[in-house]
Structures are given as C-alpha cells and as structure tokens.
Amino acid sequence: MVDMAVGIIIGAAFGRIVTSLVNAMLLPPLGLVLGKVDFSNLFVNLSWSHYDTLAKAKAAGAPTLNYGIFLNNVINFLIVAFAIFLLVRGINRLRRQQVAPAPEPTTKRCRYCDSTISMHAIRCPQCTSDLQAANARP
C-alpha cells in the first residue's frame, strides 16, 4: 500500500514537471517556428463578439472552444506516456536479465540404448539394462 502511495505522489510530481516542460520549454519554440503562436491562447469564440485573447473572452463570459489548451494537454500526455513506456521497458529488460536457476533434471539417458528414462530408474524400460551396475562401473 505504501509503494502505491509513493508511486501516486511521484507520478503527480512527474506530471507537474512535464507540464512545466511542455509549457515553458517545448511550446514557445514550436510556436515561434509556426509564426509566433501561443498555444495556450488558441481558441474559437462561439459568440458574435470579437476577443483578442482567451483571458478577455473568459472575462466577458463568452463561450469558447479552447483547443490550444487541449493541444498542450495532448503534448503533456504524449511525453508522460513515452516516459512511462521507457520506464516499463527498462524494468522488463532488467527482469529478463535476472536468470532463474536451472531446474533439477528429472530424466537421464540410458548408457546402453541412449533412451530417455527417469532419474530414479534402476532398470532401463527399453533395453532392460541394469542401471545400478552401470553406475558401479568406472
């Protein structure tokens, strides 16, 4: 239960870091490349009035579709999803590297007829050779 709580807290903090990364580091250069566009200020006004910014439209109470904020959230999600993918892939790779010990053998080969028999067999069921006598020989 404690592990899950720690994971949730770290996940929330990681989400804030990614949001900050997207809003402060990734979207401004992308907006500059696309013609000085501020993604957080992109919106479609659903009223008949004109508003220059999203803040002015919200202050006036105008209905808006805020697709710029939606784009920010999609980019946040993609970054978080990619980071989690890399984390899970790394953990799975570490688990694969931990090799389990080889299981004890349950069969052996008959010294005379080369058939597979149980480890506990005293006599070969195929050629009826005495296996105890075979073990006694050098």
TIRO-738692 format. One line per 4 residues: their letters; for each residue x, y, z of C-alpha. Coordinates in Angstrom, 2 decimals, always signed. Layout:
N
a = X Y Z; ...;
# end
This chain:
138
mvdm = +0.00 +0.00 +0.00; +2.87 +2.35 +0.81; +4.52 +1.57 -2.56; +1.32 +2.53 -4.36;
avgi = +1.05 +5.80 -2.41; +4.67 +6.66 -3.20; +4.04 +5.86 -6.88; +1.00 +8.13 -6.99;
iiga = +2.86 +11.01 -5.34; +5.85 +10.65 -7.65; +3.53 +10.33 -10.65; +1.74 +13.57 -9.74;
afgr = +5.04 +15.39 -9.28; +6.31 +13.98 -12.59; +3.11 +15.21 -14.26; +3.74 +18.73 -12.98;
ivts = +7.33 +18.62 -14.22; +6.19 +17.51 -17.68; +3.51 +20.21 -17.77; +6.15 +22.79 -16.93;
lvna = +8.49 +21.34 -19.58; +5.81 +21.49 -22.26; +4.52 +24.96 -21.39; +7.88 +26.63 -20.74;
mllp = +10.35 +24.79 -22.98; +8.67 +22.99 -25.89; +5.67 +25.05 -26.95; +7.35 +28.50 -27.13;
plgl = +9.94 +27.41 -29.74; +7.27 +25.43 -31.60; +5.00 +28.49 -31.56; +7.87 +30.65 -32.84;
vlgk = +8.51 +28.24 -35.72; +4.79 +28.25 -36.58; +4.62 +32.03 -36.72; +4.75 +33.31 -33.14;
vdfs = +1.72 +31.34 -31.98; +0.97 +30.99 -28.25; -0.75 +27.61 -27.98; -2.37 +28.38 -24.63;
nlfv = -4.11 +31.36 -26.23; -5.62 +29.49 -29.20; -9.41 +29.39 -29.03; -12.55 +29.54 -31.11;
nlsw = -15.03 +32.17 -30.00; -18.61 +30.84 -30.08; -20.24 +34.24 -29.53; -20.71 +37.02 -32.07;
shyd = -18.25 +39.33 -30.31; -14.53 +39.52 -31.06; -11.91 +38.98 -28.35; -8.16 +39.26 -28.86;
tlak = -7.15 +36.86 -26.11; -8.64 +33.94 -24.28; -8.38 +35.84 -20.99; -10.53 +38.67 -22.39;
akaa = -13.10 +36.21 -23.72; -13.29 +34.42 -20.36; -13.55 +37.75 -18.51; -16.51 +38.68 -20.73;
gapt = -18.08 +35.25 -20.14; -18.06 +34.36 -23.83; -18.32 +30.66 -24.71; -15.08 +29.40 -26.26;
lnyg = -13.51 +26.19 -27.54; -10.01 +26.21 -26.05; -8.18 +23.97 -28.49; -4.77 +25.48 -27.60;
ifln = -5.06 +24.24 -24.02; -6.20 +20.89 -25.41; -3.06 +20.73 -27.59; -0.91 +21.46 -24.52;
nvin = -2.60 +18.62 -22.66; -2.16 +16.21 -25.58; +1.55 +17.01 -25.75; +1.81 +16.56 -21.96;
fliv = +0.12 +13.17 -22.24; +2.37 +12.02 -25.06; +5.51 +12.94 -23.12; +4.29 +11.22 -19.94;
afai = +3.19 +8.14 -21.90; +6.57 +7.94 -23.66; +8.45 +8.29 -20.36; +6.34 +5.55 -18.75;
fllv = +6.87 +3.34 -21.81; +10.64 +3.76 -21.47; +10.44 +3.06 -17.72; +8.40 -0.13 -18.16;
rgin = +10.65 -1.29 -21.00; +13.72 -0.78 -18.81; +12.16 -2.66 -15.89; +11.19 -5.55 -18.17;
rlrr = +14.72 -5.67 -19.57; +16.13 -5.86 -16.03; +13.71 -8.65 -15.14; +14.76 -10.66 -18.20;
qqva = +18.41 -10.34 -17.20; +17.74 -11.97 -13.86; +18.16 -15.59 -14.85; +16.37 -18.18 -12.74;
pape = +18.47 -21.14 -11.58; +18.30 -24.18 -13.84; +15.74 -26.72 -12.62; +16.92 -30.07 -11.33;
pttk = +16.94 -32.65 -14.13; +14.15 -35.25 -13.92; +15.44 -37.57 -16.66; +18.70 -39.14 -17.74;
rcry = +19.99 -41.09 -20.74; +20.40 -44.87 -20.66; +24.07 -45.70 -21.01; +23.31 -48.69 -23.24;
cdst = +20.44 -47.74 -25.55; +20.56 -43.92 -25.26; +16.81 -43.63 -24.45; +15.42 -41.06 -22.01;
ismh = +14.47 -42.52 -18.63; +13.56 -41.28 -15.16; +16.35 -40.22 -12.81; +15.08 -42.74 -10.27;
airc = +15.03 -45.73 -12.65; +17.07 -48.75 -11.62; +16.50 -50.64 -14.86; +16.01 -49.21 -18.36;
pqct = +12.43 -49.84 -19.59; +13.64 -50.01 -23.21; +16.62 -52.35 -23.12; +16.16 -53.75 -19.57;
sdlq = +19.78 -52.99 -18.69; +20.66 -52.84 -15.00; +21.49 -49.19 -14.42; +22.91 -49.67 -10.93;
aana = +25.54 -51.97 -12.33; +26.30 -49.32 -14.98; +26.86 -46.71 -12.28; +29.20 -49.02 -10.39;
rp = +31.48 -49.41 -13.44; +34.19 -46.79 -13.97;
# end
